[in-house]
Amino acid sequence: MRTHASVVIIGAGVMGASVACHLAMRGCHDVIILEQFETEVQGSTARSAAGVRHQFSHEINVRMSQYGIERLRHFQSEIGGESGLRQVGYLFLISDEENWQGYQEATSMQNSLGVRTQLLKPSEVHAIVPDVNLDGIIGATFGPDDGFCDPHGVAMGYLNLARSLGVELIRSAPATAIEVVSGRVVAVQSPQGRISCETVINCAGSWAGVVAGLAGLAVPVQPFRRNIYVTQPTQIIPGQMPLTVDVTSGFWMRKEHDSLIFGLSKPDEPAGYNTAVDWSWLDTVLDAGFHRFPRLGEVQLAEKQCWAGAYEITPDHMPILGRHPDLPSFINAAGFSGHGIMHSPATGLLIAEEVLDGKARSFDIDSLRIERYASGTSFERNII
Ligand SMILES: Cc1cc2nc3c(=O)[nH]c(=O)nc-3n(C[C@H](O)[C@H](O)[C@H](O)COP(=O)(O)OP(=O)(O)OC[C@H]3O[C@@H](n4cnc5c(N)ncnc54)[C@H](O)[C@@H]3O)c2cc1C
């Protein structure tokens, strides 16, 4: 194993892959990715719902989605491999005045950036999803350019290009210590050996807080289980369906081939790395689902295909990007709070700039730097 690299990336999920690829595409090949598991792309990236959307309440999130979705559209020619992008849309159904006000403001902000999100009256929703129950719905937003992708394809596309350009991936190599001397990172240790380096990038997903702790830093990212339930193939919703969210309950559903996949975040889920499917939560999810989609009751669950994974949650549901002020050679790219797949192209671009140009420059990411927690921060409201 090599004993030196200019940059060590911790974590081979979609973020580590994208950052490595963007560094390598700019000529920085002296990069090692350490992955704790026996194979790459086994963390949250492999367990996501794969949604991509422009519909956020914070402008920086919209801009990162615009960039990311455009890159996924051209993924095969720019990176190689398949992004699996399907722009079937996202539909948010809203039944209370406070949320409706917020979604109208967010839509106006998105439109000002060139995003084609539409405000819909309840009477217009059935043209998009015919059988949804509209009881109590006062309005909806529809993003025709939103949809879903193939997170594994995206991560492997980035990783394969990075490796073909000279990046080394070391599997079964958990970072166990980060050596810091005179305010600089000097090495990362794993059971496979010590790698001296000038820069460490924390792409450890839901483990990002633990990895930061190895360098003596506090980075507030915590793991929270999220469940995805899958049905047997069904035709209760024929044709194409946008990912549909009942904003008040939080229930969401979309099609995956001929099956339906759906979920609902559990508000009192404790922090932790338990990623076994929570069957005790299913009845609550189904109650919310049957309310909006009564015909869901006709469909069998495909128990063995259901899964769960960890959201990597920060206090304001916004990612933590950039150099750590207490240790500038330690760079965070973590805490995406359940929307990291769609933001992985922008993150790779920005973090490569942070390493090679001193500071990210394509977007102003000051609102995503960890320093924001000292001065007060505002929540991303549009988290599912
Ligand atoms: C159920 C669910 C649904 C989701 N839905 C969506 C969605 O619809 N759209 C969307 O954009 N996002 C979604 N997400 C979020 C998305 O999956 C994540 O934001 C994204 O995968 C984060 O990528 P990552 O590379 O940072 O993390 P990961 O994929 O978790 O990768 C981190 C890697 O770091 C490795 N690692 C950790 N610690 C160490 C160590 N000490 N040493 C070496 N390696 C280490 C891990 O093993 C892992 O491979 C969802 C997530 C879940 C769980």
The ligand as an SDF file (V2000), in Angstrom:
LIG
                    3D

 53 58  0  0  0  0  0  0  0  0999 V2000
  -33.7180    5.8300    3.1150 C   0  0  0  0  0  0  0  0  0  0  0  0
  -32.9500    6.9570    2.4650 C   0  0  0  0  0  0  0  0  0  0  0  0
  -33.5470    7.6770    1.4290 C   0  0  0  0  0  0  0  0  0  0  0  0
  -32.8230    8.7050    0.8000 C   0  0  0  0  0  0  0  0  0  0  0  0
  -33.3810    9.3370   -0.2600 N   0  0  0  0  0  0  0  0  0  0  0  0
  -32.6750   10.2530   -0.9550 C   0  0  0  0  0  0  0  0  0  0  0  0
  -33.2080   10.8390   -2.1220 C   0  0  0  0  0  0  0  0  0  0  0  0
  -34.3280   10.5410   -2.5220 O   0  0  0  0  0  0  0  0  0  0  0  0
  -32.4260   11.7250   -2.8110 N   0  0  0  0  0  0  0  0  0  0  0  0
  -31.1740   12.0750   -2.3890 C   0  0  0  0  0  0  0  0  0  0  0  0
  -30.5270   12.9060   -3.0330 O   0  0  0  0  0  0  0  0  0  0  0  0
  -30.6480   11.5370   -1.2700 N   0  0  0  0  0  0  0  0  0  0  0  0
  -31.3630   10.6280   -0.5510 C   0  0  0  0  0  0  0  0  0  0  0  0
  -30.8530   10.0620    0.5700 N   0  0  0  0  0  0  0  0  0  0  0  0
  -29.5930   10.5930    1.1090 C   0  0  0  0  0  0  0  0  0  0  0  0
  -28.4010   10.0750    0.3770 C   0  0  0  0  0  0  0  0  0  0  0  0
  -28.4520    8.6700    0.3070 O   0  0  0  0  0  0  0  0  0  0  0  0
  -27.1540   10.5510    1.1110 C   0  0  0  0  0  0  0  0  0  0  0  0
  -27.2170   11.9530    1.3070 O   0  0  0  0  0  0  0  0  0  0  0  0
  -25.8860   10.2250    0.3140 C   0  0  0  0  0  0  0  0  0  0  0  0
  -25.8640    8.8680   -0.0270 O   0  0  0  0  0  0  0  0  0  0  0  0
  -24.6570   10.5790    1.1300 C   0  0  0  0  0  0  0  0  0  0  0  0
  -23.5420   10.0580    0.4570 O   0  0  0  0  0  0  0  0  0  0  0  0
  -22.1790    9.8810    1.2270 P   0  0  0  0  0  0  0  0  0  0  0  0
  -21.2040    9.4040    0.2590 O   0  0  0  0  0  0  0  0  0  0  0  0
  -21.9190   11.1320    1.9980 O   0  0  0  0  0  0  0  0  0  0  0  0
  -22.5250    8.7760    2.3430 O   0  0  0  0  0  0  0  0  0  0  0  0
  -22.4340    7.1740    2.2560 P   0  0  0  0  0  0  0  0  0  0  0  0
  -23.0270    6.6640    1.0180 O   0  0  0  0  0  0  0  0  0  0  0  0
  -22.9930    6.6670    3.5370 O   0  0  0  0  0  0  0  0  0  0  0  0
  -20.8910    6.9180    2.1760 O   0  0  0  0  0  0  0  0  0  0  0  0
  -20.0420    7.1570    3.2780 C   0  0  0  0  0  0  0  0  0  0  0  0
  -18.9740    6.1090    3.2290 C   0  0  0  0  0  0  0  0  0  0  0  0
  -18.0190    6.3930    4.2490 O   0  0  0  0  0  0  0  0  0  0  0  0
  -17.5670    5.1620    4.7550 C   0  0  0  0  0  0  0  0  0  0  0  0
  -16.9460    5.3930    6.0680 N   0  0  0  0  0  0  0  0  0  0  0  0
  -17.5290    5.8350    7.1890 C   0  0  0  0  0  0  0  0  0  0  0  0
  -16.6490    5.9180    8.1880 N   0  0  0  0  0  0  0  0  0  0  0  0
  -15.4520    5.5250    7.6700 C   0  0  0  0  0  0  0  0  0  0  0  0
  -14.1470    5.3960    8.2090 C   0  0  0  0  0  0  0  0  0  0  0  0
  -13.8740    5.6740    9.4860 N   0  0  0  0  0  0  0  0  0  0  0  0
  -13.1630    4.9750    7.3960 N   0  0  0  0  0  0  0  0  0  0  0  0
  -13.4020    4.6630    6.0840 C   0  0  0  0  0  0  0  0  0  0  0  0
  -14.6400    4.7500    5.5380 N   0  0  0  0  0  0  0  0  0  0  0  0
  -15.6410    5.1910    6.3160 C   0  0  0  0  0  0  0  0  0  0  0  0
  -18.8350    4.3350    4.8180 C   0  0  0  0  0  0  0  0  0  0  0  0
  -18.5680    2.9660    4.9400 O   0  0  0  0  0  0  0  0  0  0  0  0
  -19.5030    4.7090    3.5090 C   0  0  0  0  0  0  0  0  0  0  0  0
  -19.1280    3.8560    2.4640 O   0  0  0  0  0  0  0  0  0  0  0  0
  -31.5260    9.0280    1.2360 C   0  0  0  0  0  0  0  0  0  0  0  0
  -30.9400    8.3100    2.2690 C   0  0  0  0  0  0  0  0  0  0  0  0
  -31.6350    7.2760    2.8730 C   0  0  0  0  0  0  0  0  0  0  0  0
  -30.9880    6.5030    3.9690 C   0  0  0  0  0  0  0  0  0  0  0  0
  1  2  1  0
  2  3  1  0
  2 52  2  0
  3  4  2  0
  4  5  1  0
  4 50  1  0
  5  6  2  0
  6  7  1  0
  6 13  1  0
  7  8  2  0
  7  9  1  0
  9 10  1  0
 10 11  2  0
 10 12  1  0
 12 13  2  0
 13 14  1  0
 14 15  1  0
 14 50  1  0
 15 16  1  0
 16 17  1  0
 16 18  1  0
 18 19  1  0
 18 20  1  0
 20 21  1  0
 20 22  1  0
 22 23  1  0
 23 24  1  0
 24 25  2  0
 24 26  1  0
 24 27  1  0
 27 28  1  0
 28 29  2  0
 28 30  1  0
 28 31  1  0
 31 32  1  0
 32 33  1  0
 33 34  1  0
 33 48  1  0
 34 35  1  0
 35 36  1  0
 35 46  1  0
 36 37  1  0
 36 45  1  0
 37 38  2  0
 38 39  1  0
 39 40  1  0
 39 45  2  0
 40 41  1  0
 40 42  2  0
 42 43  1  0
 43 44  2  0
 44 45  1  0
 46 47  1  0
 46 48  1  0
 48 49  1  0
 50 51  2  0
 51 52  1  0
 52 53  1  0
M  END
$$$$
